[in-house]
Amino acid sequence: MALTSLTDRRNGRSPLRILSLDKTSLTWRDEGSDSHPGIASDIELDDIRQVRLSVEMAGQASQVVCRVTDRTGNEIAFGSMRCTGAGQFEANARDFREFLVALHLALENRPGPVRYIEGSSVKFLATMTSIGGVLTIIGAAAFTKLFLIDENAIGLVLIPAVALGVWMMRLFWPRAPKLYDPATYTSPPESEEPSTTMTGSSDMAGNEGSVTPR
């Protein structure tokens, strides 16, 4: 019997995915049809060796993504926002937080060593920073040509592109991942107020270099 479940969709090209957690495993099944049943797979809780929390893009916003990896390298990811279409996402922070807490509680007394880290891989961060840098350079160059040299007011529309590029560079600037305390998600909250029992993706993303609530 499942302890809890979460419905997630990583991007517009991936199917809706239903994750469930029971006493022995983390299972996921892609939503299918009667003629084409969804693909199902699972990771045994005793085999889990790493839980990584990171901030990733969700359309024009950002979200917190949890990546669970077992001892053979198999990985499952789920996030605090769910894709609803091409570039469109809806908030899923409450269900994400509840599933995250249940996962940490289920792993609390497992015999296998689990590494809890926060932060994206350096390769991913470098890629996203480069994209932000290119966007900033192209936007700034076009703005300079159109608005400052040609004195064409249409160049003003490029300001948001420059701002987006700078924001991406700041958010994804490469930094080494760091360990976090799993007790963050296994200890009872100090207060039952919503602001302390759940942290939304935008709040978590706002902690520089960190996705765990402060």
C-alpha positions in Angstrom: 0.0 0.0 0.0 1.4 3.4 -1.0 2.3 5.8 1.8 1.9 8.8 -0.5 1.9 9.7 -4.2 2.8 12.6 -6.5 1.7 13.4 -10.1 4.5 15.1 -12.0 5.5 16.0 -15.6 9.0 17.1 -16.3 8.5 18.9 -19.7 6.1 19.1 -22.7 7.6 16.1 -24.4 7.3 13.7 -21.4 4.2 11.9 -20.3 2.3 12.6 -17.1 4.1 10.5 -14.4 2.6 9.1 -11.2 5.1 8.5 -8.4 4.3 6.5 -5.3 6.2 5.6 -2.2 5.7 2.6 0.0 7.7 0.9 2.8 10.2 -0.7 0.4 10.4 1.2 -2.8 9.9 4.4 -4.8 7.8 3.5 -7.9 6.8 5.5 -10.9 4.4 4.9 -13.8 3.9 6.9 -17.0 0.3 7.6 -17.7 -0.8 5.6 -20.8 -4.0 4.4 -22.3 -5.9 1.1 -22.4 -4.1 0.1 -25.6 -0.7 1.5 -24.6 -0.1 1.1 -20.9 2.4 3.4 -19.3 5.9 2.3 -18.6 6.5 1.5 -14.9 9.7 1.2 -12.9 11.0 1.4 -9.4 14.0 2.0 -7.1 14.3 0.0 -3.9 14.7 2.2 -0.9 17.6 0.1 0.4 19.4 0.8 -2.9 19.1 4.6 -2.8 22.5 6.2 -2.5 21.9 9.9 -3.3 19.2 12.5 -3.0 19.9 15.8 -4.8 17.9 19.0 -4.5 18.5 21.7 -7.1 16.9 24.7 -8.7 16.0 24.3 -12.3 14.1 26.2 -15.0 10.3 25.8 -15.3 9.4 27.9 -18.3 10.2 31.5 -17.4 10.1 30.6 -13.7 12.2 28.3 -11.5 11.4 25.2 -9.5 13.0 22.9 -7.0 13.7 19.4 -8.4 14.6 16.3 -6.4 16.7 13.7 -8.1 17.0 10.2 -6.5 19.8 7.9 -7.6 20.4 4.3 -6.7 23.7 2.3 -6.4 23.6 1.4 -10.1 23.1 4.9 -11.3 19.4 4.7 -12.1 17.7 8.1 -11.4 14.2 9.5 -11.0 13.4 13.2 -10.8 10.3 15.1 -9.7 9.7 18.8 -9.1 7.7 21.5 -7.3 6.1 22.6 -10.6 4.3 20.4 -13.1 4.4 21.0 -16.9 0.9 21.5 -18.5 2.1 22.3 -22.0 4.9 23.7 -24.1 6.7 26.1 -21.8 3.7 26.2 -19.4 4.0 25.1 -15.7 1.7 25.0 -12.7 2.6 25.1 -9.1 2.8 21.7 -7.3 4.8 22.8 -4.3 2.4 21.5 -1.6 2.3 17.9 -2.9 6.0 18.1 -3.7 6.8 19.1 -0.2 4.7 16.3 1.3 6.3 13.7 -1.0 9.7 15.0 -0.1 9.1 14.7 3.6 7.7 11.2 3.2 10.8 10.2 1.2 13.2 11.5 3.8 11.3 9.8 6.6 11.3 6.5 4.6 15.1 6.7 4.2 15.8 7.7 7.8 16.7 4.3 9.1 17.9 2.5 6.0 21.1 0.5 6.2 22.6 1.9 3.0 24.6 5.2 3.1 22.6 8.0 1.5 24.3 11.2 0.4 22.0 14.2 0.7 23.3 17.1 -1.5 21.8 20.4 -2.8 22.9 22.1 -6.0 22.9 21.1 -9.6 25.8 19.4 -11.3 28.6 21.8 -12.4 28.0 20.8 -16.0 24.4 21.8 -15.9 25.1 25.0 -14.1 27.9 25.9 -16.7 25.5 25.2 -19.6 22.7 27.3 -18.2 25.1 30.1 -17.3 26.5 30.0 -20.8 22.9 30.3 -22.3 22.3 33.2 -20.0 25.5 34.9 -21.0 24.7 34.4 -24.8 21.2 35.8 -24.2 22.7 38.8 -22.4 25.3 39.6 -25.0 22.9 39.3 -27.9 20.3 41.3 -26.2 22.7 44.0 -25.1 24.3 44.2 -28.6 20.9 44.5 -30.3 19.8 47.1 -27.8 22.9 49.2 -28.3 22.5 49.0 -32.1 18.8 49.8 -32.2 18.3 52.2 -29.4 21.6 53.9 -28.8 23.0 54.1 -32.3 19.9 54.0 -34.5 17.8 55.8 -31.9 15.0 53.4 -32.6 12.6 53.0 -29.6 11.9 49.4 -30.6 15.2 48.6 -29.0 13.6 49.0 -25.6 11.8 45.7 -26.1 15.2 44.0 -25.7 15.6 45.1 -22.1 13.6 42.1 -20.7 15.9 39.7 -22.7 19.0 41.3 -21.2 17.4 41.1 -17.7 16.5 37.4 -18.2 20.0 36.6 -19.3 21.5 38.3 -16.3 19.0 36.5 -14.0 19.9 33.2 -15.5 23.6 33.8 -15.0 23.1 34.8 -11.4 20.8 31.9 -10.6 23.0 29.2 -12.3 26.5 30.5 -11.7 28.6 27.3 -11.3 29.2 26.3 -7.7 30.0 23.0 -6.0 27.1 21.1 -4.5 27.0 20.9 -0.7 25.6 18.5 1.8 22.3 19.3 3.6 20.8 17.9 6.8 18.0 15.4 6.0 16.5 16.4 9.4 15.2 19.5 7.6 12.5 17.2 6.2 12.2 14.7 9.0 11.9 17.0 12.0 8.4 18.3 13.0 7.9 22.0 12.0 8.3 24.6 14.7 4.9 26.0 13.9 1.8 24.8 12.0 1.6 28.1 10.1 1.7 27.5 6.3 4.7 29.8 5.9 6.8 27.4 8.0 5.3 24.1 7.1 5.8 24.5 3.4 8.2 26.4 1.3 7.2 27.2 -2.3 9.6 26.8 -5.2 10.2 30.5 -5.6 11.0 30.9 -1.9 13.4 28.0 -2.0 15.0 29.2 -5.2 15.6 32.6 -3.5 18.0 31.2 -1.0 21.3 31.8 -2.8 23.1 28.5 -3.4 20.5 26.6 -1.4 17.2 25.0 -1.8 16.5 24.0 1.7 14.2 26.2 3.9 16.0 28.5 6.3 
